[in-house]
């Protein structure tokens, strides 16, 4: 399990054994069961999470109790309500397990400590953040410029295994369409 985190980091920056030992001191490992929440709307967000195994969904629930899936996070991905995490404000979204999930957790203090003590990690975390920003912008552009069928096809092309891991209702909530609309795309 520790090798998973090390391999993930070393795709971007190399670490000595000493550096990796320090990196590990800033993380805790937690296991969650399917349907369990890592945090819910209105709660403090104590960690950013690196998914070692399992699947999460980040959800915004509107005033009419409609669930909007902001993102899915599977193995080798990072997830949190980053605004609440970095600003230490209550969460505006909820993070829930869709499968039994194991995550590496890092607190805001641990994040800052990593950046101070192992400067390479600041570069790593910046690259991960940039990738997240790019992904979010691409998702927004997709929502603005493509129809539901095109968004579904893009999702299946980018993440072919996701459709087998989530329900049609969850895929529909992510794509911003009804379940009935989504059903028309399945052959």
N, CA, C and O of each residue as an XYZ file, in Angstrom:
748
protein
N       0.821     -1.194      0.000
C       0.000      0.000      0.000
C       0.867      1.261      0.000
O       0.568      2.208     -0.728
N       1.925      1.290      0.796
C       2.801      2.455      0.840
C       3.484      2.667     -0.501
O       3.752      3.801     -0.899
N       3.767      1.562     -1.200
C       4.391      1.676     -2.517
C       3.461      2.365     -3.513
O       3.926      3.038     -4.432
N       2.160      2.202     -3.337
C       1.200      2.876     -4.220
C       1.388      4.377     -4.141
O       1.464      5.054     -5.167
N       1.465      4.905     -2.916
C       1.664      6.348     -2.732
C       3.023      6.776     -3.285
O       3.125      7.791     -3.975
N       4.041      6.017     -2.987
C       5.383      6.388     -3.470
C       5.426      6.387     -4.996
O       5.953      7.320     -5.601
N       4.881      5.355     -5.616
C       4.860      5.302     -7.087
C       4.093      6.474     -7.673
O       4.487      7.043     -8.691
N       2.983      6.832     -7.016
C       2.169      7.961     -7.474
C       2.989      9.254     -7.459
O       2.981     10.008     -8.433
N       3.681      9.503     -6.375
C       4.490     10.714     -6.246
C       5.655     10.682     -7.225
O       5.964     11.689     -7.863
N       6.300      9.523     -7.343
C       7.507      9.437     -8.169
C       7.224      9.427     -9.668
O       8.161      9.417    -10.467
N       5.960      9.429    -10.062
C       5.643      9.675    -11.473
C       6.001     11.115    -11.833
O       6.190     11.450    -13.002
N       6.092     11.963    -10.802
C       6.352     13.388    -11.026
C       7.692     13.819    -10.438
O       8.466     14.503    -11.107
N       7.974     13.431     -9.199
C       9.240     13.821     -8.555
C       9.878     12.609     -7.893
O       9.182     11.818     -7.256
N      11.198     12.450     -8.032
C      11.871     11.349     -7.336
C      12.034     11.684     -5.850
O      12.190     12.848     -5.481
N      11.998     10.663     -5.017
C      12.182     10.844     -3.570
C      13.250      9.888     -3.068
O      13.330      8.741     -3.508
N      14.061     10.369     -2.151
C      14.978      9.478     -1.460
C      14.160      8.701     -0.422
O      13.024      9.068     -0.121
N      14.730      7.648      0.112
C      14.040      6.899      1.170
C      13.778      7.793      2.375
O      12.722      7.704      3.001
N      14.735      8.652      2.697
C      14.566      9.583      3.828
C      13.405     10.543      3.569
O      12.576     10.776      4.450
N      13.350     11.097      2.357
C      12.249     12.021      2.024
C      10.905     11.306      2.082
O       9.930     11.836      2.614
N      10.866     10.093      1.527
C       9.593      9.371      1.548
C       9.171      9.027      2.973
O       7.981      9.062      3.289
N      10.116      8.701      3.823
C       9.794      8.440      5.230
C       9.152      9.667      5.865
O       8.189      9.543      6.622
N       9.682     10.857      5.562
C       9.071     12.081      6.086
C       7.683     12.289      5.484
O       6.744     12.635      6.201
N       7.548     12.081      4.179
C       6.239     12.226      3.527
C       5.205     11.365      4.255
O       4.097     11.822      4.535
N       5.564     10.142      4.553
C       4.629      9.228      5.230
C       4.181      9.744      6.588
O       3.063      9.459      7.018
N       5.043     10.503      7.275
C       4.652     11.018      8.598
C       3.531     12.043      8.495
O       2.874     12.337      9.493
N       3.304     12.585      7.319
C       2.268     13.611      7.144
C       0.919     13.024      6.725
O      -0.080     13.740      6.666
N       0.892     11.741      6.441
C      -0.340     11.080      5.998
C      -0.827     10.088      7.054
O      -0.039      9.522      7.811
N      -2.126      9.897      7.083
C      -2.715      8.768      7.787
C      -3.468      7.959      6.741
O      -3.812      8.473      5.676
N      -3.720      6.712      7.043
C      -4.479      5.842      6.143
C      -5.798      5.532      6.822
O      -5.836      5.163      7.996
N      -6.882      5.684      6.072
C      -8.204      5.360      6.602
C      -8.947      4.486      5.613
O      -8.771      4.599      4.400
N      -9.776      3.618      6.151
C     -10.624      2.743      5.337
C     -12.078      3.105      5.622
O     -12.468      3.324      6.769
N     -12.864      3.161      4.561
C     -14.277      3.481      4.656
C     -15.076      2.417      3.931
O     -14.611      1.832      2.953
N     -16.268      2.175      4.413
C     -17.175      1.208      3.791
C     -18.034      1.902      2.732
O     -18.215      3.119      2.757
N     -18.550      1.110      1.816
C     -19.466      1.602      0.787
C     -20.591      2.390      1.459
O     -21.128      1.965      2.482
N     -20.941      3.530      0.883
C     -21.984      4.457      1.331
C     -21.581      5.330      2.517
O     -22.335      6.226      2.896
N     -20.424      5.093      3.106
C     -19.966      5.915      4.221
C     -19.485      7.273      3.693
O     -18.950      7.366      2.588
N     -19.685      8.319      4.498
C     -19.232      9.658      4.138
C     -17.869      9.937      4.750
O     -17.622      9.596      5.907
N     -16.986     10.554      3.980
C     -15.727     11.044      4.520
C     -15.976     12.388      5.197
O     -15.377     12.692      6.228
N     -16.860     13.187      4.614
C     -17.395     14.403      5.236
C     -18.700     14.731      4.531
O     -18.954     14.280      3.415
N     -19.528     15.532      5.211
C     -20.801     15.942      4.645
C     -20.887     17.469      4.618
O     -20.154     18.163      5.324
N     -21.791     17.967      3.794
C     -22.033     19.394      3.670
C     -22.238     19.990      5.061
O     -22.986     19.450      5.875
N     -21.564     21.110      5.320
C     -21.687     21.791      6.597
C     -20.639     21.392      7.614
O     -20.457     22.087      8.614
N     -19.949     20.293      7.384
C     -18.920     19.837      8.317
C     -17.562     20.440      7.947
O     -17.377     20.951      6.842
N     -16.632     20.372      8.873
C     -15.252     20.735      8.566
C     -14.659     19.670      7.661
O     -15.055     18.506      7.708
N     -13.718     20.078      6.847
C     -13.041     19.158      5.932
C     -11.609     18.990      6.444
O     -10.747     19.828      6.179
N     -11.363     17.908      7.176
C     -10.066     17.774      7.826
C      -8.924     17.364      6.913
O      -7.758     17.550      7.263
N      -9.238     16.805      5.742
C      -8.188     16.226      4.910
C      -8.449     16.428      3.415
O      -9.575     16.651      2.972
N      -7.353     16.339      2.668
C      -7.413     16.039      1.241
C      -7.095     14.548      1.164
O      -6.302     14.038      1.956
N      -7.710     13.854      0.217
C      -7.634     12.399      0.164
C      -7.024     11.931     -1.149
O      -7.410     12.375     -2.231
N      -6.065     11.024     -1.026
C      -5.518     10.315     -2.181
C      -6.121      8.914     -2.142
O      -5.978      8.200     -1.149
N      -6.792      8.523     -3.218
C      -7.496      7.241     -3.248
C      -6.522      6.127     -3.608
O      -5.996      6.074     -4.720
N      -6.296      5.247     -2.652
C      -5.436      4.084     -2.877
C      -6.246      2.974     -3.546
O      -5.776      2.328     -4.483
N      -7.461      2.763     -3.058
C      -8.366      1.788     -3.682
C      -9.796      2.215     -3.391
O     -10.083      2.816     -2.356
N     -10.689      1.895     -4.322
C     -12.092      2.233     -4.136
C     -12.546      3.352     -5.050
O     -11.869      3.708     -6.015
N     -13.717      3.902     -4.722
C     -14.345      4.915     -5.568
C     -15.164      5.860     -4.702
O     -15.927      5.431     -3.836
N     -14.991      7.157     -4.952
C     -15.702      8.202     -4.213
C     -16.529      9.047     -5.171
O     -16.273      9.086     -6.375
N     -17.534      9.726     -4.604
C     -18.240     10.751     -5.373
C     -18.319     12.011     -4.528
O     -18.619     11.961     -3.335
N     -18.042     13.153     -5.173
C     -18.168     14.461     -4.557
C     -19.493     15.035     -5.035
O     -19.726     15.172     -6.236
N     -20.369     15.372     -4.072
C     -21.748     15.712     -4.397
C     -22.134     17.067     -3.831
O     -21.825     17.396     -2.685
N     -22.815     17.843     -4.660
C     -23.450     19.078     -4.213
C     -24.956     18.827     -4.221
O     -25.507     18.356     -5.216
N     -25.613     19.139     -3.117
C     -27.064     18.975     -3.025
C     -27.678     20.362     -3.003
O     -27.359     21.174     -2.136
N     -28.571     20.638     -3.969
C     -29.155     21.979     -4.067
C     -30.316     22.158     -3.085
O     -30.653     21.245     -2.332
N     -30.916     23.341     -3.104
C     -31.991     23.681     -2.163
C     -33.221     22.801     -2.318
O     -34.025     22.695     -1.392
N     -33.380     22.171     -3.472
C     -34.537     21.283     -3.694
C     -34.164     19.827     -3.468
O     -34.905     18.925     -3.859
N     -33.021     19.594     -2.840
C     -32.529     18.255     -2.507
C     -32.138     17.443     -3.745
O     -32.080     16.214     -3.689
N     -31.871     18.126     -4.857
C     -31.355     17.451     -6.049
C     -29.862     17.247     -5.883
O     -29.139     18.172     -5.512
N     -29.400     16.031     -6.160
C     -27.994     15.686     -6.015
C     -27.282     15.890     -7.345
O     -27.688     15.352     -8.375
N     -26.210     16.680     -7.302
C     -25.385     16.938     -8.483
C     -23.998     16.372     -8.201
O     -23.318     16.817     -7.277
N     -23.586     15.409     -8.982
C     -22.271     14.815     -8.772
C     -21.236     15.699     -9.474
O     -21.228     15.832    -10.698
N     -20.384     16.283     -8.674
C     -19.342     17.177     -9.168
C     -18.216     16.367     -9.782
O     -17.683     16.716    -10.835
N     -17.856     15.268     -9.104
C     -16.784     14.438     -9.628
C     -16.823     13.050     -9.005
O     -17.422     12.828     -7.953
N     -16.169     12.134     -9.687
C     -15.872     10.816     -9.161
C     -14.362     10.789     -8.919
O     -13.608     11.473     -9.612
N     -13.929     10.014     -7.955
C     -12.495      9.854     -7.709
C     -12.223      8.376     -7.490
O     -12.729      7.768     -6.546
N     -11.423      7.815     -8.370
C     -11.060      6.406     -8.249
C      -9.574      6.298     -7.933
O      -8.923      7.298     -7.630
N      -9.047      5.093     -8.003
C      -7.660      4.846     -7.662
C      -6.723      5.832     -8.369
O      -6.868      6.141     -9.552
N      -5.752      6.308     -7.575
C      -4.705      7.202     -8.062
C      -5.188      8.640     -8.262
O      -4.510      9.425     -8.925
N      -6.349      8.998     -7.701
C      -6.885     10.352     -7.806
C      -6.912     10.988     -6.429
O      -6.900     10.298     -5.410
N      -6.949     12.303     -6.414
C      -7.086     13.110     -5.201
C      -8.480     13.719     -5.181
O      -9.039     14.046     -6.228
N      -9.045     13.869     -3.970
C     -10.364     14.500     -3.875
C     -10.545     15.153     -2.517
O      -9.973     14.717     -1.517
N     -11.344     16.200     -2.498
C     -11.786     16.884     -1.289
C     -12.704     18.017     -1.723
O     -12.877     18.255     -2.919
N     -13.286     18.708     -0.768
C     -13.911     20.000     -1.029
C     -12.761     20.975     -0.799
O     -12.555     21.443      0.320
N     -12.024     21.276     -1.842
C     -10.761     21.985     -1.690
C     -10.939     23.411     -1.162
O     -10.074     23.910     -0.443
N     -12.035     24.065     -1.504
C     -12.273     25.399     -0.945
C     -12.374     25.305      0.574
O     -11.717     26.062      1.287
N     -13.180     24.394      1.065
C     -13.341     24.224      2.514
C     -12.047     23.747      3.160
O     -11.710     24.181      4.262
N     -11.326     22.870      2.495
C     -10.064     22.334      3.013
C      -9.019     23.439      3.200
O      -8.438     23.574      4.277
N      -8.788     24.220      2.153
C      -7.742     25.240      2.228
C      -8.143     26.458      3.058
O      -7.289     27.091      3.679
N      -9.423     26.788      3.074
C      -9.879     27.971      3.812
C     -10.427     27.628      5.192
O     -10.800     28.516      5.959
N     -10.474     26.328      5.501
C     -10.990     25.847      6.784
C     -12.372     26.438      7.081
O     -12.621     27.008      8.144
N     -13.252     26.275      6.098
C     -14.651     26.672      6.227
C     -15.511     25.420      6.112
O     -15.015     24.385      5.666
N     -16.776     25.480      6.496
C     -17.631     24.298      6.364
C     -17.774     23.867      4.900
O     -17.792     24.696      3.990
N     -17.872     22.577      4.703
C     -18.003     22.006      3.360
C     -19.302     22.449      2.698
O     -20.340     22.552      3.352
N     -19.234     22.706      1.407
C     -20.441     22.988      0.623
C     -20.881     21.742     -0.138
O     -21.925     21.736     -0.790
N     -20.068     20.684     -0.046
C     -20.358     19.432     -0.725
C     -20.141     18.278      0.245
O     -19.685     18.475      1.372
N     -20.469     17.089     -0.202
C     -20.262     15.872      0.586
C     -19.414     14.908     -0.219
O     -19.494     14.868     -1.447
N     -18.596     14.126      0.486
C     -17.750     13.127     -0.165
C     -18.135     11.761      0.379
O     -18.025     11.499      1.577
N     -18.591     10.889     -0.527
C     -19.157      9.596     -0.131
C     -18.515      8.463     -0.906
O     -18.147      8.619     -2.071
N     -18.385      7.320     -0.247
C     -17.828      6.119     -0.870
C     -18.889      5.406     -1.701
O     -20.005      5.179     -1.235
N     -18.538      5.062     -2.914
C     -19.397      4.229     -3.757
C     -18.976      2.767     -3.675
O     -19.716      1.875     -4.089
N     -17.792      2.533     -3.142
C     -17.249      1.193     -2.906
C     -16.476      1.262     -1.594
O     -16.181      2.353     -1.105
N     -16.147      0.117     -1.027
C     -15.212      0.128      0.088
C     -13.950      0.826     -0.418
O     -13.471      0.532     -1.513
N     -13.414      1.751      0.383
C     -12.351      2.632     -0.100
C     -11.255      2.798      0.946
O     -11.528      2.909      2.141
N     -10.017      2.812      0.477
C      -8.868      3.117      1.321
C      -8.226      4.389      0.788
O      -7.943      4.503     -0.405
N      -7.998      5.342      1.685
C      -7.430      6.626      1.293
C      -6.239      6.986      2.174
O      -6.169      6.614      3.345
N      -5.305      7.719      1.576
C      -4.260      8.401      2.330
C      -4.804      9.804      2.600
O      -5.284     10.472      1.684
N      -4.731     10.246      3.843
C      -5.300     11.529      4.256
C      -4.181     12.477      4.663
O      -3.245     12.090      5.363
N      -4.290     13.722      4.217
C      -3.324     14.732      4.644
C      -4.073     15.976      5.096
O      -4.946     16.483      4.391
N      -3.721     16.458      6.278
C      -4.345     17.652      6.846
C      -3.757     18.898      6.179
O      -2.700     18.816      5.553
N      -4.422     20.042      6.302
C      -3.831     21.275      5.766
C      -2.461     21.569      6.391
O      -1.557     22.056      5.712
N      -2.317     21.275      7.671
C      -1.031     21.495      8.335
C       0.035     20.554      7.768
O       1.174     20.961      7.538
N      -0.341     19.310      7.548
C       0.586     18.348      6.948
C       0.977     18.752      5.539
O       2.132     18.598      5.140
N       0.019     19.266      4.788
C       0.255     19.754      3.434
C       1.315     20.857      3.462
O       2.280     20.822      2.698
N       1.124     21.840      4.355
C       2.070     22.949      4.474
C       3.446     22.460      4.935
O       4.479     22.927      4.454
N       3.438     21.517      5.871
C       4.691     20.959      6.381
C       5.459     20.246      5.268
O       6.678     20.387      5.162
N       4.754     19.491      4.449
C       5.402     18.830      3.310
C       6.064     19.840      2.388
O       7.204     19.657      1.960
N       5.339     20.903      2.088
C       5.879     21.920      1.181
C       7.115     22.601      1.774
O       8.052     22.925      1.043
N       7.125     22.818      3.081
C       8.280     23.460      3.729
C       9.483     22.525      3.827
O      10.615     22.930      3.561
N       9.234     21.280      4.209
C      10.329     20.361      4.524
C      10.870     19.591      3.318
O      12.045     19.224      3.284
N      10.010     19.352      2.337
C      10.437     18.616      1.136
C       9.979     19.435     -0.081
O       8.906     19.190     -0.632
N      10.802     20.410     -0.493
C      10.386     21.315     -1.578
C       9.902     20.603     -2.845
O       9.059     21.138     -3.565
N      10.421     19.412     -3.123
C       9.951     18.646     -4.284
C       8.459     18.380     -4.197
O       7.764     18.335     -5.212
N       7.968     18.203     -2.963
C       6.543     17.899     -2.788
C       5.672     19.089     -3.164
O       4.536     18.917     -3.604
N       6.205     20.300     -2.991
C       5.451     21.479     -3.419
C       5.252     21.432     -4.934
O       4.171     21.743     -5.434
N       6.294     21.044     -5.654
C       6.192     20.899     -7.105
C       5.195     19.802     -7.465
O       4.366     19.978     -8.358
N       5.276     18.674     -6.771
C       4.334     17.576     -7.004
C       2.893     18.034     -6.780
O       2.027     17.816     -7.627
N       2.648     18.665     -5.643
C       1.282     19.092     -5.300
C       0.783     20.159     -6.263
O      -0.404     20.189     -6.591
N       1.673     21.036     -6.719
C       1.287     22.042     -7.706
C       0.876     21.379     -9.020
O      -0.125     21.761     -9.627
N       1.645     20.393     -9.453
C       1.290     19.700    -10.696
C      -0.048     18.973    -10.562
O      -0.844     18.966    -11.500
N      -0.298     18.365     -9.405
C      -1.584     17.688     -9.181
C      -2.721     18.711     -9.185
O      -3.777     18.467     -9.769
N      -2.504     19.847     -8.539
C      -3.526     20.906     -8.523
C      -3.801     21.417     -9.930
O      -4.955     21.585    -10.325
N      -2.733     21.664    -10.683
C      -2.905     22.137    -12.058
C      -3.696     21.140    -12.894
O      -4.570     21.531    -13.668
N      -3.393     19.861    -12.740
C      -4.140     18.835    -13.480
C      -5.615     18.866    -13.086
O      -6.493     18.707    -13.933
N      -5.879     19.069    -11.805
C      -7.265     19.169    -11.344
C      -7.978     20.382    -11.922
O      -9.133     20.287    -12.339
N      -7.294     21.526    -11.949
C      -7.890     22.735    -12.532
C      -8.190     22.535    -14.010
O      -9.258     22.917    -14.488
N      -7.255     21.939    -14.728
C      -7.458     21.687    -16.158
C      -8.650     20.757    -16.362
O      -9.493     20.997    -17.226
N      -8.715     19.696    -15.561
C      -9.849     18.774    -15.660
C     -11.170     19.463    -15.384
O     -12.155     19.213    -16.078
N     -11.206     20.329    -14.377
C     -12.441     21.053    -14.045
C     -12.845     21.993    -15.184
O     -14.022     22.085    -15.530
N     -11.863     22.689    -15.765
C     -12.184     23.566    -16.890
C     -12.706     22.781    -18.086
O     -13.646     23.210    -18.755
N     -12.098     21.637    -18.353
C     -12.561     20.810    -19.467
C     -13.986     20.324    -19.232
O     -14.798     20.274    -20.156
N     -14.280     19.965    -17.979
C     -15.647     19.521    -17.650
C     -16.643     20.658    -17.845
O     -17.725     20.441    -18.391
N     -16.296     21.859    -17.410
C     -17.186     23.015    -17.588
C     -17.402     23.275    -19.075
O     -18.536     23.474    -19.511
N     -16.325     23.273    -19.853
C     -16.466     23.489    -21.299
C     -17.334     22.417    -21.935
O     -18.143     22.711    -22.815
N     -17.173     21.190    -21.502
C     -17.988     20.104    -22.027
C     -19.468     20.343    -21.714
O     -20.328     20.141    -22.571
N     -19.757     20.769    -20.493
C     -21.150     21.043    -20.119
C     -21.733     22.193    -20.933
O     -22.928     22.207    -21.229
N     -20.886     23.159    -21.295
C     -21.355     24.333    -22.033
C     -21.476     24.101    -23.539
O     -22.294     24.741    -24.200
N     -20.672     23.199    -24.079
C     -20.564     23.130    -25.535
C     -20.983     21.812    -26.170
O     -21.018     21.710    -27.397
N     -21.299     20.802    -25.370
C     -21.670     19.518    -25.960
C     -23.047     19.088    -25.473
O     -23.525     19.527    -24.427
N     -23.660     18.229    -26.250
C     -24.964     17.709    -25.821
C     -24.744     16.494    -24.917
O     -23.620     16.023    -24.740
N     -25.825     16.011    -24.363
C     -25.746     14.925    -23.381
C     -25.092     13.669    -23.957
O     -24.288     13.025    -23.283
N     -25.428     13.321    -25.190
C     -24.845     12.115    -25.793
C     -23.337     12.277    -25.984
O     -22.575     11.340    -25.746
N     -22.910     13.458    -26.410
C     -21.470     13.704    -26.585
C     -20.737     13.653    -25.238
O     -19.627     13.125    -25.154
N     -21.358     14.202    -24.184
C     -20.737     14.146    -22.856
C     -20.608     12.703    -22.379
O     -19.592     12.324    -21.795
N     -21.634     11.906    -22.630
C     -21.593     10.491    -22.255
C     -20.457      9.780    -23.012
O     -19.688      9.028    -22.413
N     -20.356     10.017    -24.313
C     -19.318      9.372    -25.116
C     -17.918      9.804    -24.673
O     -16.999      8.985    -24.650
N     -17.749     11.079    -24.323
C     -16.458     11.569    -23.819
C     -16.099     10.861    -22.512
O     -14.958     10.447    -22.307
N     -17.087     10.733    -21.639
C     -16.854     10.080    -20.347
C     -16.423      8.628    -20.541
O     -15.466      8.171    -19.915
N     -17.126      7.910    -21.402
C     -16.810      6.503    -21.642
C     -15.437      6.367    -22.298
O     -14.698      5.427    -22.005
N     -15.096      7.301    -23.180
C     -13.781      7.252    -23.830
C     -12.669      7.536    -22.821
O     -11.649      6.848    -22.816
N     -12.859      8.543    -21.970
C     -11.827      8.901    -20.992
C     -11.714      7.897    -19.851
O     -10.610      7.572    -19.415
N     -12.854      7.404    -19.368
C     -12.877      6.536    -18.193
C     -13.746      5.309    -18.474
O     -14.855      5.203    -17.950
N     -13.249      4.386    -19.294
C     -14.080      3.262    -19.746
C     -14.605      2.368    -18.620
O     -15.682      1.789    -18.758
N     -13.887      2.244    -17.530
C     -14.347      1.347    -16.456
C     -15.358      2.008    -15.523
O     -16.029      1.320    -14.755
N     -15.473      3.325    -15.579
C     -16.356      4.023    -14.648
C     -17.809      3.595    -14.812
O     -18.512      3.418    -13.818
N     -18.266      3.427    -16.033
C     -19.661      3.053    -16.272
C     -20.011      1.706    -15.649
O     -21.173      1.462    -15.325
N     -19.025      0.830    -15.477
C     -19.284     -0.454    -14.833
C     -19.250     -0.356    -13.313
O     -19.698     -1.272    -12.623
N     -18.726      0.740    -12.789
C     -18.564      0.881    -11.338
C     -19.625      1.757    -10.686
O     -19.768      1.739     -9.464
N     -20.367      2.518    -11.474
C     -21.398      3.394    -10.907
C     -22.742      3.079    -11.541
O     -22.818      2.527    -12.639
N     -23.791      3.438    -10.832
C     -25.141      3.193    -11.350
C     -25.469      4.170    -12.471
O     -24.818      5.203    -12.627
N     -26.485      3.825    -13.242
C     -26.946      4.729    -14.302
C     -27.438      6.044    -13.703
O     -27.231      7.107    -14.288
N     -28.077      5.980    -12.560
C     -28.562      7.196    -11.902
C     -27.392      8.111    -11.532
O     -27.493      9.330    -11.666
N     -26.291      7.531    -11.070
C     -25.121      8.342    -10.720
C     -24.456      8.921    -11.958
O     -24.038     10.078    -11.956
N     -24.356      8.124    -13.014
C     -23.813      8.650    -14.273
C     -24.671      9.800    -14.777
O     -24.148     10.819    -15.230
N     -25.977      9.640    -14.700
C     -26.893     10.690    -15.152
C     -26.694     11.964    -14.329
O     -26.660     13.060    -14.889
N     -26.560     11.831    -12.998
C     -26.354     12.995    -12.133
C     -25.035     13.693    -12.468
O     -24.945     14.918    -12.397
N     -24.028     12.927    -12.826
C     -22.736     13.510    -13.202
C     -22.837     14.242    -14.542
O     -22.268     15.321    -14.709
N     -23.559     13.655    -15.488
C     -23.668     14.231    -16.836
C     -24.702     15.343    -16.918
O     -24.760     16.063    -17.916
N     -25.519     15.492    -15.880
C     -26.538     16.537    -15.887
C     -27.735     16.190    -16.757
O     -28.332     17.069    -17.379
N     -28.089     14.907    -16.802
C     -29.243     14.454    -17.590
C     -30.117     13.557    -16.721
O     -29.706     13.128    -15.643
N     -31.313     13.283    -17.197
C     -32.180     12.352    -16.484
C     -31.694     10.923    -16.733
O     -30.964     10.658    -17.689
N     -32.107     10.025    -15.870
C     -31.760      8.610    -16.052
C     -32.354      8.072    -17.349
O     -31.744      7.247    -18.028
N     -33.541      8.545    -17.681
C     -34.203      8.106    -18.913
C     -33.401      8.536    -20.147
O     -33.238      7.768    -21.095
N     -32.906      9.768    -20.117
C     -32.072     10.255    -21.231
C     -30.825      9.395    -21.361
O     -30.445      8.995    -22.461
N     -30.192      9.115    -20.230
C     -28.981      8.307    -20.244
C     -29.269      6.903    -20.793
O     -28.457      6.350    -21.534
N     -30.403      6.338    -20.438
C     -30.752      4.981    -20.901
C     -30.794      4.905    -22.420
O     -30.520      3.847    -22.987
N     -31.126      5.983    -23.079
C     -31.185      5.993    -24.551
C     -29.795      5.838    -25.168
O     -29.681      5.428    -26.323
N     -28.738      6.157    -24.421
C     -27.381      6.080    -24.962
C     -26.815      4.671    -24.905
O     -25.869      4.356    -25.626
N     -27.381      3.820    -24.056
C     -26.920      2.443    -23.945
C     -27.479      1.648    -25.119
O     -28.655      1.787    -25.455
N     -26.667      0.837    -25.731
C     -27.172      0.050    -26.850
C     -27.808     -1.225    -26.389
O     -28.287     -2.008    -27.209
